[in-house]
Amino acid sequence: MRAALVFAFGLFACGSIACGPSKVQIGPRDVTRVDVRPASGQGLYCPGDAFQIELLATTKGGEICSSTDRARGCMGKRDAVLDPAIVRVQAWPADPVEGQDYTFTPDPNPLSTAATGLNLRGWIESAGGKSMEGHRTLKPTYACQAEQVFGKSGGLGWGMHGAPGPDLHVFVTTLSTPFYANAALIRIQSAEHGWVRYAISPSADKPVTIVARGQDGAAGFPGAIGQPGKRGYDGVGECAQGGRGSDGGPGGFGGPGGDGGPGGVVHVHLDAAAPEALSARVRVVAPGGHAGPGGSGGMGGEGGEGGSAGPSGKSCFGKVGERGARGPSGPPGPPGRSGSAGPPPTFDTAPRASLFPKELSTITAVEATPAPK
C-alpha cells in the first residue's frame, strides 16, 4: 500500500510540474576550465549528420558540470545540468537545429570541411560576464555518406508503373586531406536535372556505393464494395414472421499492382592519373524498383435487414426476420513485376582539370593544408 502511494505521488508530481534534471547556474568567475565536444564523447562528425554538443565547465572547487549529461550531476546536486540560459556553444560551418538544445547540422558538402574539420567553441555567460572559452576541432568521418541512393519515390496513382532510375554521371579523383592522406573525391551529377552531390571515400577499404534505383510500382486499386442485400418482406398476418434479408453481394476484384521501374544508367569518369585505383573507390548498383502490390479485394456488401414482424395476437407474438449475411470479400489483385536492373556502368578517363574544373582551386587548397599536429 505504501509503495502504491509513493508511486501515485510521483505521478502527481510529474503531472503537476515538469519532470527533468535540475538546471544549475554558476558564475563565469567560478569557472576554471571549459571543454566542448560532441555529446557522444567522440571527437568526430559526419557532414550533414546532426549532433549535439556537450559543454563541460570545471569550477574552482574541482567539480565538473555538463550541459547535457544529467547523470554527472552539478554543484552537489544529482540529476542536474548547467542551465541553458548560461551556456553558449557554436559550431562552424554548421547550422543550429531549431528546437533542439546545442544541436547542429554540419555542412553536408564534405569538400567544404575536408581541410579544416568542424570547429567547436563554447563558454559560460551570465550577468554580463563571460568565462574563458573552450575550443575543439573535430575530425570528419564519412560513414553516413557511404551509400548515396538516387531515384524517385512515391507519388504514383493506383496501379501505375514505376519510373526508370536516374541517369547519373560520377566523377572521381584522388584527394589528400589533412585527415586522410589517401582519400578520393566523388562528384555525382544528374544528367536530367543538373544537381550535384559530393562524397569522399576516406581510404581504399571504404568505397562509396552509388545506387540508381528504379521507382517502385504503385499498389493496385482496391476492389469495389459489394452491393447491399435487400430488406426482407414484412410479416402481414397475425403473429407472422418477417422475411429474411437477402445476402450482400460479393466485393469487387482488386486491381493489378504496377511494375517496378528499371534501374538507372551510370557513367563513371575517372581521373586519368590513377584510373585503376579510383575505379575501386565507387561501387555502382542499379536495381529495379519493387513490384507494386495488388489491390485489396473489395468488402462484401452488408446483408439486408429482416422484415418487420406481423401484429401479435392474444397468445402469440410476431417475430422480426433475420438479417442477411454479409457478402464475401473480393479477391486481391495480382502484384506487378519487379523492375529490371539497369545496365552495367560505363567507365572512361580524363585529366583532373577537365573532370573537376570548378572544384580545382578548392582541391588544391585542401591538398596544401598540413595535417593537424
ABEGO torsion letter per residue (X at the ends): XAAAAAAAAAAAAAAABBBEBBBBBBBAAABABBBBBBAAGBABBBBGBBBBBBBBBBBAAGBBBBAABAAAEBGGBBGBBBBAAABBBBBOBBBBBBGBBGBBBBBABAAAAAAAEBBBBBBBBBGGBBBBBBBBBBBBBAAAAABBBBEBBEGBBBGBBBBBBBBBBBBBBBBBBAABABBBBBBBBBAAAGBBBBBBBABAABBBBBBBBBBBBBBBBBBBBBBBBBBBBBBABBGBBBBBBBBBBBBBBBBBBBBBBBBBBBBBBBBAABAAAAAAABBBBBBBBBBBBBBBBBBBBBBBBBBBBBBBBAABBBBBBBBBBBBBBBBBBBBBBBBBBBBBBBBBBBBAAAABAAAAAAAAAAAABBBBX
